[in-house]
């Protein structure tokens, strides 16, 4: 679990960065940066039929004669172990 110190640090960085963008170009510049950072609904990776159930994915791979890609990891996703 992320500690409160890390959370407050991240929040502080976001506020400082947002304040700097507002000072440089106003709310329009901040809105443009937010749009650039946020991914759109037509992002290429969204067209992939991702499966979280290994058995369903395996069945689909066999039916379609396609390889099965498995992403597996051990530990905390933010490396906070």
DSSP file (Angstrom, degrees, kcal/mol; ACC not computed):
  #  RESIDUE AA STRUCTURE BP1 BP2  ACC     N-H-->O    O-->H-N    N-H-->O    O-->H-N    TCO  KAPPA ALPHA  PHI   PSI    X-CA   Y-CA   Z-CA
    1    1 A X              0   0    0      0, 0.0     2,-0.2     0, 0.0    75,-0.0   0.000 360.0 360.0 360.0 140.0    0.0    0.0    0.0
    2    2 A X        -     0   0    0      1,-0.1     2,-0.0     2,-0.1    78,-0.0  -0.512 360.0-124.1 -72.4 133.3    1.3    3.5   -0.8
    3    3 A X     >  -     0   0    0     -2,-0.2     4,-2.0     1,-0.1     5,-0.1  -0.316  18.4-113.1 -74.5 160.8    2.2    5.5    2.2
    4    4 A X  H  > S+     0   0    0      1,-0.2     4,-2.7     2,-0.2     5,-0.2   0.846 115.5  59.0 -63.0 -33.9    0.7    8.8    3.0
    5    5 A X  H  > S+     0   0    0      2,-0.2     4,-2.2     1,-0.2    -1,-0.2   0.929 107.4  45.3 -62.4 -45.0    4.1   10.5    2.5
    6    6 A X  H  > S+     0   0    0      2,-0.2     4,-2.5     1,-0.2    -1,-0.2   0.897 113.0  51.4 -64.7 -40.3    4.3    9.2   -1.1
    7    7 A X  H  X S+     0   0    0     -4,-2.0     4,-2.4     1,-0.2    -2,-0.2   0.922 111.5  45.9 -63.7 -44.7    0.7   10.2   -1.8
    8    8 A X  H  X S+     0   0    0     -4,-2.7     4,-2.4     2,-0.2    -1,-0.2   0.867 112.0  52.3 -67.2 -36.4    1.2   13.8   -0.5
    9    9 A X  H  X S+     0   0    0     -4,-2.2     4,-2.3    -5,-0.2    -2,-0.2   0.930 111.1  46.6 -63.7 -45.6    4.5   14.1   -2.4
   10   10 A X  H  X S+     0   0    0     -4,-2.5     4,-2.2     2,-0.2    -2,-0.2   0.911 112.8  49.6 -63.1 -43.0    2.7   13.0   -5.7
   11   11 A X  H  X S+     0   0    0     -4,-2.4     4,-2.3     1,-0.2    -1,-0.2   0.906 110.3  51.1 -62.5 -41.7   -0.2   15.4   -5.0
   12   12 A X  H  X S+     0   0    0     -4,-2.4     4,-2.5     1,-0.2    -1,-0.2   0.901 109.1  50.3 -61.9 -42.2    2.3   18.2   -4.3
   13   13 A X  H  X S+     0   0    0     -4,-2.3     4,-2.5     1,-0.2     5,-0.2   0.897 110.4  50.0 -64.4 -39.9    4.1   17.6   -7.6
   14   14 A X  H  X S+     0   0    0     -4,-2.2     4,-2.5     2,-0.2    -2,-0.2   0.918 112.0  47.8 -63.9 -43.1    0.8   17.6   -9.5
   15   15 A X  H  X S+     0   0    0     -4,-2.3     4,-2.3     2,-0.2    -2,-0.2   0.904 113.0  47.7 -65.7 -41.2   -0.2   20.9   -8.0
   16   16 A X  H  X S+     0   0    0     -4,-2.5     4,-2.3     2,-0.2    -2,-0.2   0.930 113.7  47.1 -65.3 -45.3    3.1   22.5   -8.7
   17   17 A X  H  X S+     0   0    0     -4,-2.5     4,-2.2     1,-0.2    -2,-0.2   0.914 113.8  47.8 -63.5 -43.3    3.2   21.3  -12.3
   18   18 A X  H  X S+     0   0    0     -4,-2.5     4,-2.1    -5,-0.2    -1,-0.2   0.896 111.4  50.4 -64.0 -40.8   -0.4   22.5  -12.8
   19   19 A X  H  X S+     0   0    0     -4,-2.3     4,-2.1     2,-0.2    -2,-0.2   0.894 109.8  51.0 -64.8 -40.5    0.3   25.8  -11.3
   20   20 A X  H  X S+     0   0    0     -4,-2.3     4,-1.9     2,-0.2    -2,-0.2   0.905 110.1  49.3 -64.1 -42.4    3.4   26.3  -13.5
   21   21 A X  H  X>S+     0   0    0     -4,-2.2     4,-2.5     1,-0.2     5,-0.6   0.894 110.2  51.2 -64.4 -39.4    1.4   25.5  -16.6
   22   22 A X  H  X5S+     0   0    0     -4,-2.1     4,-1.5     1,-0.2    -1,-0.2   0.900 110.1  49.5 -64.0 -39.3   -1.3   27.9  -15.6
   23   23 A X  H  <5S+     0   0    0     -4,-2.1    -1,-0.2     1,-0.2    -2,-0.2   0.857 114.8  45.2 -67.5 -34.6    1.3   30.6  -15.1
   24   24 A X  H  <5S-     0   0    0     -4,-1.9    -2,-0.2    -5,-0.1    -1,-0.2   0.921 138.0  -5.6 -77.4 -45.6    2.9   30.0  -18.5
   25   25 A X  H  X5S-     0   0    0     -4,-2.5     4,-0.7     1,-0.3     3,-0.4   0.375  92.5-119.6-138.0   6.3   -0.2   29.7  -20.8
   26   26 A X  H  X< -     0   0    0     -4,-1.5     4,-1.6    -5,-0.6    -1,-0.3  -0.262  58.0 -43.1  81.9-172.5   -3.3   29.9  -18.8
   27   27 A X  H  > S+     0   0    0      1,-0.2     4,-2.4     2,-0.2    -1,-0.2   0.790 133.0  61.1 -66.9 -29.8   -6.1   27.3  -18.5
   28   28 A X  H  > S+     0   0    0     -3,-0.4     4,-2.2     2,-0.2    -1,-0.2   0.919 105.0  47.4 -64.7 -42.9   -6.0   26.6  -22.3
   29   29 A X  H  X S+     0   0    0     -4,-0.7     4,-2.2    -3,-0.3    -2,-0.2   0.903 112.0  50.2 -64.9 -41.0   -2.4   25.4  -22.1
   30   30 A X  H  X S+     0   0    0     -4,-1.6     4,-2.2     1,-0.2    -1,-0.2   0.905 110.1  50.5 -62.6 -41.3   -3.2   23.2  -19.1
   31   31 A X  H  X S+     0   0    0     -4,-2.4     4,-2.1     2,-0.2    -2,-0.2   0.891 109.5  51.1 -64.5 -39.6   -6.2   21.7  -20.9
   32   32 A X  H  X S+     0   0    0     -4,-2.2     4,-2.0     2,-0.2    -2,-0.2   0.914 110.5  48.6 -63.6 -42.7   -4.0   20.9  -24.0
   33   33 A X  H  X S+     0   0    0     -4,-2.2     4,-2.1     1,-0.2    -2,-0.2   0.902 110.1  51.7 -64.2 -40.6   -1.4   19.2  -21.8
   34   34 A X  H  X S+     0   0    0     -4,-2.2     4,-2.6     1,-0.2    -1,-0.2   0.898 109.6  49.7 -63.3 -40.5   -4.1   17.2  -20.1
   35   35 A X  H  < S+     0   0    0     -4,-2.1    -1,-0.2     1,-0.2    -2,-0.2   0.877 110.1  51.3 -65.0 -37.4   -5.5   16.1  -23.5
   36   36 A X  H  < S+     0   0    0     -4,-2.0    -2,-0.2     1,-0.2    -1,-0.2   0.895 114.2  43.1 -65.0 -40.7   -2.0   15.1  -24.6
   37   37 A X  H  < S+     0   0    0     -4,-2.1    -2,-0.2    -5,-0.1    -1,-0.2   0.901 100.7  78.5 -74.0 -42.3   -1.4   13.0  -21.5
   38   38 A X  S  < S-     0   0    0     -4,-2.6     2,-0.3    -5,-0.2     0, 0.0  -0.442  83.0-124.8 -71.9 139.0   -4.8   11.3  -21.4
   39   39 A X        -     0   0    0     -2,-0.1     2,-0.1     1,-0.1    -1,-0.1  -0.589  21.9-125.9 -85.5 146.6   -5.3    8.4  -23.8
   40   40 A X    >   -     0   0    0     -2,-0.3     3,-1.2     1,-0.1    -1,-0.1  -0.388  21.2-111.2 -86.3 167.0   -8.2    8.5  -26.2
   41   41 A X  T 3  S+     0   0    0      1,-0.3    -1,-0.1    -2,-0.1    -2,-0.0   0.702 114.8  61.0 -70.5 -19.3  -10.8    5.8  -26.7
   42   42 A X  T 3  S+     0   0    0      3,-0.0    -1,-0.3     4,-0.0     5,-0.1   0.124  71.0 141.5 -97.0  23.0   -9.3    4.9  -30.1
   43   43 A X    X   -     0   0    0     -3,-1.2     3,-1.8     1,-0.1     4,-0.4  -0.403  60.3-122.4 -61.6 138.0   -5.9    4.0  -28.7
   44   44 A X  G >  S+     0   0    0      1,-0.3     3,-1.5     2,-0.2     4,-0.3   0.826 108.2  59.4 -55.5 -36.0   -4.6    0.9  -30.7
   45   45 A X  G >  S+     0   0    0      1,-0.3     3,-0.9     2,-0.2    -1,-0.3   0.712  93.7  66.9 -69.6 -17.3   -4.2   -1.3  -27.6
   46   46 A X  G <  S+     0   0    0     -3,-1.8    -1,-0.3     1,-0.2    -2,-0.2   0.687  90.6  63.5 -74.8 -16.1   -7.9   -0.9  -26.8
   47   47 A X  G <  S+     0   0    0     -3,-1.5     2,-0.4    -4,-0.4    -1,-0.2   0.580  81.2  97.9 -82.9  -8.6   -8.8   -2.9  -30.0
   48   48 A X  S <  S-     0   0    0     -3,-0.9     2,-2.3    -4,-0.3    -3,-0.0  -0.654  81.4-126.8 -81.0 131.0   -7.0   -6.0  -28.6
   49   49 A X        -     0   0    0     -2,-0.4    -1,-0.1     2,-0.0    -2,-0.1  -0.461  35.6-164.9 -77.8  74.2   -9.4   -8.5  -27.0
   50   50 A X        -     0   0    0     -2,-2.3     2,-0.4    -4,-0.1    -4,-0.0  -0.281   2.4-159.8 -60.8 141.9   -7.6   -8.7  -23.7
   51   51 A X        -     0   0    0      1,-0.1    -1,-0.0     3,-0.0    -2,-0.0  -0.981  21.4-173.0-125.8 137.8   -8.5  -11.7  -21.5
   52   52 A X  S    S+     0   0    0     -2,-0.4     2,-0.7     1,-0.1    -1,-0.1   0.555  72.6  80.9-101.4 -12.8   -7.9  -12.0  -17.7
   53   53 A X     >  -     0   0    0      1,-0.2     4,-2.4     2,-0.0     5,-0.2  -0.858  68.2-156.4 -96.4 115.1   -9.1  -15.6  -17.6
   54   54 A X  H  > S+     0   0    0     -2,-0.7     4,-2.5     1,-0.2     5,-0.2   0.866  91.5  51.8 -60.8 -39.4   -6.3  -17.9  -18.7
   55   55 A X  H  > S+     0   0    0      2,-0.2     4,-2.1     1,-0.2    -1,-0.2   0.892 110.6  47.5 -67.4 -39.2   -8.6  -20.7  -19.7
   56   56 A X  H  > S+     0   0    0      2,-0.2     4,-2.4     1,-0.2    -2,-0.2   0.917 113.4  49.0 -65.6 -42.9  -10.8  -18.4  -21.9
   57   57 A X  H  X S+     0   0    0     -4,-2.4     4,-2.4     1,-0.2    -2,-0.2   0.896 110.8  50.1 -63.1 -41.3   -7.7  -17.0  -23.5
   58   58 A X  H  X S+     0   0    0     -4,-2.5     4,-2.2     2,-0.2    -1,-0.2   0.908 110.6  49.4 -64.8 -41.7   -6.2  -20.4  -24.2
   59   59 A X  H  X S+     0   0    0     -4,-2.1     4,-2.5     1,-0.2    -2,-0.2   0.917 111.9  48.5 -63.8 -43.6   -9.5  -21.6  -25.8
   60   60 A X  H  X S+     0   0    0     -4,-2.4     4,-2.2     1,-0.2    -2,-0.2   0.896 110.1  52.1 -63.3 -40.6   -9.6  -18.5  -28.0
   61   61 A X  H  X>S+     0   0    0     -4,-2.4     5,-2.3     2,-0.2     4,-0.6   0.904 111.8  46.0 -63.7 -41.8   -6.0  -19.0  -29.0
   62   62 A X  H ><5S+     0   0    0     -4,-2.2     3,-0.8     3,-0.2    -2,-0.2   0.933 113.0  49.3 -66.6 -45.5   -6.6  -22.6  -30.0
   63   63 A X  H 3<5S+     0   0    0     -4,-2.5    -2,-0.2     1,-0.2    -1,-0.2   0.860 119.6  37.4 -62.1 -36.3   -9.8  -21.7  -31.9
   64   64 A X  H 3<5S-     0   0    0     -4,-2.2    -1,-0.2    -5,-0.2    -2,-0.2   0.396 105.4-124.8 -97.6   2.3   -8.1  -18.9  -33.9
   65   65 A X  T <<5 +     0   0    0     -3,-0.8     2,-0.3    -4,-0.6    -3,-0.2   0.913  65.6 135.9  52.0  47.5   -4.8  -20.7  -34.3
   66   66 A X      < -     0   0    0     -5,-2.3    -1,-0.2    -6,-0.2    -2,-0.1  -0.857  58.8-100.4-121.0 156.6   -3.0  -17.7  -32.7
   67   67 A X        -     0   0    0     -2,-0.3     2,-0.6    -3,-0.1    -1,-0.1  -0.314  31.8-124.0 -72.0 161.2   -0.2  -17.6  -30.1
   68   68 A X        -     0   0    0      2,-0.0     2,-0.5    -2,-0.0    -1,-0.1  -0.937  19.0-159.0-109.5 121.3   -1.0  -16.9  -26.5
   69   69 A X        -     0   0    0     -2,-0.6     2,-0.5     2,-0.0    -2,-0.0  -0.886   8.7-166.8-101.4 124.8    0.8  -13.9  -24.9
   70   70 A X        -     0   0    0     -2,-0.5     2,-0.6     2,-0.0    -2,-0.0  -0.954   8.3-162.8-117.1 125.5    0.9  -14.1  -21.1
   71   71 A X        +     0   0    0     -2,-0.5     2,-0.4     2,-0.0    -2,-0.0  -0.932  22.9 166.3-104.9 116.9    2.0  -11.1  -19.0
   72   72 A X        +     0   0    0     -2,-0.6     2,-0.3     2,-0.0    -2,-0.0  -0.975   8.3 174.5-132.8 146.6    2.9  -12.1  -15.5
   73   73 A X        -     0   0    0     -2,-0.4     2,-0.4     2,-0.1     4,-0.1  -0.965  20.7-141.8-146.2 162.9    4.7  -10.4  -12.7
   74   74 A X        +     0   0    0     -2,-0.3     2,-0.2     2,-0.1    -2,-0.0  -0.994  64.0  20.0-128.2 129.7    5.6  -10.8   -9.1
   75   75 A X  S    S-     0   0    0     -2,-0.4     2,-0.2     5,-0.0    -2,-0.1  -0.534 101.8 -28.3 109.9-177.6    5.5   -8.1   -6.6
   76   76 A X    >   -     0   0    0     -2,-0.2     3,-1.9     1,-0.1     5,-0.2  -0.543  52.4-131.3 -75.7 136.2    3.9   -4.7   -6.2
   77   77 A X  T 3  S+     0   0    0      1,-0.3    -1,-0.1    -2,-0.2    -3,-0.0   0.720 109.4  47.8 -64.2 -20.0    3.1   -2.9   -9.5
   78   78 A X  T 3  S-     0   0    0      2,-0.0    -1,-0.3     0, 0.0    -2,-0.1   0.215 116.4-113.4-102.2  14.2    4.7    0.3   -8.2
   79   79 A X  S <  S+     0   0    0     -3,-1.9     2,-0.4     1,-0.1    -2,-0.1   0.826  72.4 139.8  58.8  34.7    7.8   -1.5   -6.9
   80   80 A X              0   0    0      1,-0.2    -1,-0.1   -78,-0.0    -3,-0.1  -0.356 360.0 360.0-102.2  51.7    6.8   -0.7   -3.4
   81   81 A X              0   0    0     -2,-0.4    -1,-0.2    -5,-0.2    -2,-0.1   0.431 360.0 360.0-105.0 360.0    7.8   -4.0   -1.8
